[in-house]
Amino acid sequence: MIKDTFAAVESAMAVPRWRSLLFVPAHVARFVETAHERGADGVILDLEDSVPQDQKGEARQQLPESVAKVALKGASVLVRVNRGLCALAADLDTAVMAGVDALVLPKTDSAEWVLEIANAVSELERERNLAPGRIRFLAQIESPGALQRLAAIASAHPRMVAMALGPEDFSAAVGGAPEFDLLLTPNLAVLFAARAAGLLPLGFIGCIGEFSDTHKLREAAAHARRLGFAGALAIHPTQVVIFNEAFSPSAQEIEWARRVLAGENDAAAQGRGAFALDGKMVDAPVVQRAREIIAMGTKAELGV
């Protein structure tokens, strides 16, 4: 019965369009006040790393008001909770409320952990008469051990909607620096596991903390989209514009996609399943990519 309820809720909920998710320290009022003006598809109210231990209680107390503020222009509202059991319990008690679209689960290392949190959230939803299953999960992968369990994590529960590698924590866990060579393989592993489970893969191959070199960041984001990533997490407002642009189709891409679909119609009328366009063969996988580009462009026009 519970699985059926979740399946119904899940099927009714569209996969979110998260090109950019902006982290905001939940205890810093001036950042919370302006977060809705940054243009991010979603805002992550952070209760974890960016909040000092002695200010976490205050951040939780402010959360209901903060949720309302960051959602003023329609952005998704996410809350990153803490990993430790006591802190996590306090975070969930505050964060499971109307207006919160997803929880960001840091240091996710097993499907069992996801299930424990999902069960706790379900209990709170029932107690508070909230729609069952509405609050989704974005799992951050931050340890080498978690890489061995990505498929299980991705399919652990219907609440799972996205996965992202935490480059800084992952690099520290393996004793390395967050550089391209180290981060390529784990990022691709997260990408493949997320896509296989129908989740959003988020991220780019690089250090999330490098926001001042906008040229380098733009190149990294464009590369990530070519690899198959759908968006990325931002720690600074300057990254939001770059991610929104990089993870949206360009005018040239949309024009190409339209020509592909027009060519497909002509080929179908002639009883052919493949055709040539600009000197290249076009078949079913290329047509599918064109359809996805058109869908992304339509969402961008509608602002959803």
Secondary structure, DSSP 8 states (H G I E B T S, - for coil): -HHHHHHHHHHHS-----SEEEEEETT-HHHHHHGGGS--SEEEEE-STTS-GGGHHHHHHHHHHHHHHHTTTS-EEEEE--SSHHHHHHHHHHH-STT--EEEETT---HHHHHHHHHHHHHHHHHTT--TT-SEEEEEE-SHHHHTTHHHHHTS-TTEEEEEE-HHHHHHHTT--S-HHHHHHHHHHHHHHHHHTT-EEE--SS-TT--S-HHHHHHHHHHHHHHT--BEEESSHHHHHHHHHHTS--HHHHHHHHHHHHHHHHHHHTT-S-EEETTEEE-HHHHHHHHHHHHHHHHHHHT-
